[in-house]
Amino acid sequence: MQSHLDNQGAQDARKLGSSYIPGLDGLRAIAVLAVLLYHIAPNQFVGGYVGVDFFFVISGFLITYGILRKLRGPSPSFSLKEFWFRRLRRLMPALVVLIVVCVPLGALIYPELLVGGVRQVVGALTCLTNWIEIFHGSNYFDQANPMLFKNLWSVAVEEQFYLIWPPVLLLLVTRRHKFTHAQLLGIVGAIALASLVLMGVLASPENYTRVYYGTDTHCFGLALGILLAFVWSKSKGPHSRRWLSSQRWTWALAPVGLVGFASLVCLVPDTARFTYPFGLFLGSLFSLMLVTNVVARPSGLFARVMELAPVRWMGTRSYGIYLWHWPLLIFGRILVPTAVGTVENVLVDVAFVLVSFAISELSYRFVEEPFRRGGIIASLRGILERARTGWGGRVLVAAFLALVAATVVALATAPEKTQLQQQIEALQAQTEQEQAQQQEQQGEGEGETQGEGEAEPDGEKSEDATASIPNYSEADMTGVPDGSTVTAIGDSLISGTSDGFTAELPGINFLAAPIRQWADAVEVVNEGLEQGLIRQNVILDFGTNGGVADEDLVYQVIDALGPERRIVLYNIYSPSTFVDDANAVYAKIAEEYPNVHVADWQTIARAHPEYLNADRTHPNMTGMPAFVGAAVTALEES
């Protein structure tokens, strides 16, 4: 995530035109800290995802500025091949070590973490993680999704930038009829605007991940950094280094940028429509302000603070921290289950993040810097030479080969599906079969009714609203009912616990499937009513995927079911940022409708995090009885 050129020491940063600006390391520390806060406490630091945009701005500036310095220096020279090899040896060794360590660990700690592991590893090694996950349908903002290498999407975006932008830049600045400075700024500004508009046009709650992951829709931060590089690489004239350094207002960029960036981190959630693209663009803009201040005022107070040793340490290790923190957070949450949002949860997360700090230091000293300075081939030769001459080298080579072998075996033997997926698919098959049988029986019944034609005139049909409710029994409208009078409707939490419901309420039927949201619930309930599948006691569980984007949808479902049915509405528990708002809606509806009762799963799950799978959302086998028990308790007390 960081774009290091050759380190020349903090003293050189005072020289106009130096490629190394130590204050930028401090800015990387701010960027990675924002990401860490978002992953540790997403409900408090709801907009910490903009830390990635900060990295993009820094990379856009440094990569472009470094290339332009070489092209416009006293002895112009720039080699695409050399540039790409530098990027490769800067990023790939640490990435490979991450993979060969975390994949075997994942297999030992929780094998289901490796479902889709081959896809993730291929994406990481081919620089295509973001696009592979887009086509796979992954959801970055589902904090409950324990994807082991989910954070590598942004590394892929940067890697694609390194591949695409340098040759484009060469075409722009070295062609026979060169573009003017103003034209170059206009071209890059147009790229930023096009990306911004494309994100805004394509964005919708159903595809936020697509526009967030997409290199095409999320490159405006890189473009803003490029614009600054064009300005800073021009020695004099309008919109040049001399012009920018002479502007008095540049001092104000630091406080404005800091306040703006911090406000986004604390106030703009990933579920807000405003975020796509305006929140992300503002994150890039505030980041640009901070980069500009550090570049234009290297002796200013803010730049000096960014050069403090602890801040620079975190910035120079930010790539390793970014790589390691997410897998370690997942491991920590599995090994030490804690309730989301509690002090214990934060302490466990912080502890494992500190472990990532320690690992990043080792990675920086013994992997990143040696390979960056010596090159991949030369470094590997050095390791092999040590293996021939000493035990230390032999142990190192043997350990690495063992990790590679363990990684291959772990990926080859990884489960294709989680137990939850298998149970959901089994229920879906069973439900489809039951629905087909019921529809067939209804068809036969309708034929018999038509044959009896005049048995009951229209005017004598029952006016009782409960007549259309299957298996209706007045006795089952209070207390725990017979299972034959119960229908469970919902998403993967219902379908994943169907065995538990069937054991507790024999005869219950289901209208449940994964990834459903409240928008789907309206259609599911209406179709179920038309087909005569929904009984008098209804258990509802929606909102796990996306919360309550529109509370009118919940009201539509409740009204469609009608006052003649007793409804149990599950509240939700997960690491996602929408949980509290959704549960507030459910509590309000339960107060307004006397036939609606809340199954308080949130309280149970918070008190017993050991009841949950690694995603901290779905009940495991131990938690299944407790999840079902929440609905049974609500029925018993209603």
Summary of the structure (lengths in Angstrom):
residues: 638
radius of gyration: 29.2
end to end distance: 54.3
largest distance: 102.3
contacts: 2170
relative contact order: 0.10
helix: 69%
strand: 4%
